[in-house]
Every structure is written in structure tokens, then in C-alpha cells.
Amino acid sequence: MLSLKIIFNSFLLVSLTEMGDKTQLLAFVLATRFKRPWTIFAGIFVATVLNHLLAASAGVWVANTVSPLILKRILASIFLIFAVWILIPDKDEELSETRKWGPFLTTVVTFFLAEMGDKTQIATVTLAAKYHDLILVTIGTTIGMMVTDGLAVFFGDKMTKYIPMKWIHIFAAFLYIIFAIGILIK
């Protein structure tokens, strides 16, 4: 049951964090540019698994290196910072011309690099440090990324007609605050 909780919490936080994020915008741009949604989706999957395995490994390493009290304070602080950061919308960054690589490799490389230092990557580090679990956090965060980026790839901007991004970001900020409080009271 704890396994499902780790996967679900990782999925929930990362999927809400990814909504409106620059990498979700990148997924939309790549799908629009190449007109091959399944290829783009596969590239996002490969890039996300590699990136989040790296991030979760860093989180587990931090959890095993830093004292529990300091880790607790750091994690709570990061979640509170995320609560504010998620309310600041990302800007659409220009995608360099990389057609020579083809849609799959272009997606893997650009998506992997775009995720470096991104909110979802840092959230993955933080979740892995909180739960001390590389695999379950990576599974949950990857599913979260695939759901939200899949929406961008397959449905694009039609989705935002029904759910304003502002409310998704506010809900995500609320969840980050709940996680920070939960860490501090344990």
C-alpha cells in the first residue's frame, strides 16, 4: 500500500507541476512541428525516464547523506518554494532548428535538456529524498509527465478551454503547501 502511495503522490505532484510548464509547451511545439504524435510521445517517455532516474538517484543520495532533521527542513522549504514558483507561469522558449535529427531523437535530446533544472526535475529529486525510493518515485513522476505531456501532444490547447491554467497552478501550490506541512509535523 505504501508503494501505491509513493507512486500516486509522485504522479499527482509532478502532473500538476507540469501543467503549463515549459516542457509541456515544448511537447506541444514538437507535436505541432513534426506531426508525428506517437513518435514525439515515445521520445518524451525516453527522455523523462532517463532524466527522472537521474533526478531520483540524486534525491536518494541526498536522503542518505544529509541528517534527517536537516533533510526535513530542506524538503519542507523546497515544497514551500514550489508553492510560490508554480504560480509563476513559464514562457514559451524558442526551439532551435534540429530537424536533421528526426522527430524521435530531436524530442529525446531537447526534452531531456529542457527538463534539466526544471520544476518537475527538482520535484523528482525532492520526492525521492522524501520517500527514499528511486524506482517508485521515477515510476510516479514518469506517469505524471506522460499524462500531462500526452495531453499536450494529442490534444494541444483544446484542454485549456475547459480548465484554466491559473486554477491548476493554484491547486498545485496548495498541494505543495500540504506536503511541506506534512513533512514538518512528522
N, C-alpha and C positions, 0 to 999 in steps of 0.2 A: 504493500500500500504506500510506503514511503517513496518507492520508485516512481509510482504514478504521480505523486505529489510533486516530486522534483521535476519530472517531465512537464507536467501541467503548468507549474509556476514559471518554469523557464520559457515554455511556449507562450504563455499569457503575456509576460513582461516584454519579451522580445517582439512578439507580433504587434503589440500596441505601440512599442517604441518605433518599429519600422514603418508604421503608417505615416506617410508624408515625408519620410526620411529621404536623404539624397540617394541612397541605394535603391529605394523603391522607385524614385523618379528615374534613375538610371535603368532599371528593369523595363520601365515603360518606354524610354527612349530607344533602348536596344531592340525591343519587340517591334516598335514602330519603324525603326530603320531597316531591320533585316527581314521583317515579315515572315519570320520562322519561329513562332511562339514555343514550340516544343524543344527546339534546339536551344533557344535562349533560356528556357526553364531548366534544361539539363545543365547548361553552363553555370547558372546561378546555384544549382544544387552542388556541383563540384566545388565551386569557389567558396560557398558557405560552409560546407563540411570541412574543407582544409582550414579556412580562416577560424572557424569556431573551435576546431580541435586545438589549434594553436592557442587561442584565447583561453579556452577552458584549462589547458595544460598550465598556462601562466597563473590562472586563478587557483588551481590546486597547489601549485608550487608556493604561492604566496600564503595560502592557508597553512601549509606545513612549515613555513619559515617564520611567520610573524606570530607573536604571542596571541592567545585567544582574546584577551581584553583589548589589545590594540587593534586586532583584526575586527572585532565587534564595532569599535568606534569608527574605524576606517570605512567599513561596509555601510554602516548607518549614514555616515557623511556622504558617501558616494550616492546612495539611493536618494538622499535629500537633494543633492546637487542635480541628479537626474530629474527630479520632480520639477525643478525650475527649467533645466535645459530642454526638456521635452516640449515646453511651452514656446520655445523659440523655433520658428519654422526654418527648415533648411532651404537654401537657394539651389535652383537647378544649375549644376555645373556643366560646362561645355564638355562634350565628349569628343576627344581627338579622333581624327580620321584614322581608323585602323582596319579598314575593310580587307586589307591584304591578308589578314589572319583568318578571315572567315567568321561567321557568327558565333560558333561554339568557343573557339579559342579567344576571340575578342571579348566575349562575355566572361569567361573564366578569369582572364587577366584583369580587365577593367573592374569587374565586380570585386575580386579579391583585393585589389589595391584600394578601391573606394571604401571597403569595409575597415581598412587599417585605421585605427583610432576613432572609428565611428561609434555612435551611441550604442548600437547593438553589439559591437565587439567588446566594448568596455562593460556593457551589461553582462555579457557572457563570462568575462573574467570575474566579475563581481559575484555572479550566481555560482560559478564553480568554486570560488573561495568560500562562499556561504555554505554550500552543500557538500564540499569536499568530494565531488563526483564528476570526473571528466566525461564519461560516456553518457550518463543520463542528462546532464546539462546540455551537452552537444546535441543529443537527440531532440530535446525540447526546443532549444533555440533554433535548430535547423528546421524543424517542423514549423515553428513560428515564422521564420523567414520565407519558407516555401509557400505558406498560405498567403501571407501579405504580398509577397512579390509575385506570386502566381496571379493574384487579383489584378496587379498592375499589368502583367504580361498579357493575360487573357481578356480582361475587361476594361483596362485603362481608366480613363477619367469618368466613366459612367457611374462608378461606385460613389464618387464624391457628391453626386446629385442627391443621394439618399441619406448619407451620413456626413455631416460637416466635419472636416478635419479638426476644427477647433475643439469639438466635443470629444473626439477620440483622444486628442492630446491632453485635455483636462482629466479625462478618466485615467489615462496612463500616469499622469502626475499624481493623482490620488492613490493609485496602486503603489507607486514608488514610496510615497509617504507611509502607507500602511506597512510596507516591507521594512522601512527604516525603523518604525516604531516597534515592529515585531522583533527585530534584531536587538534593539536596546532593552526590551523587557524580558528577554530570555536569560 
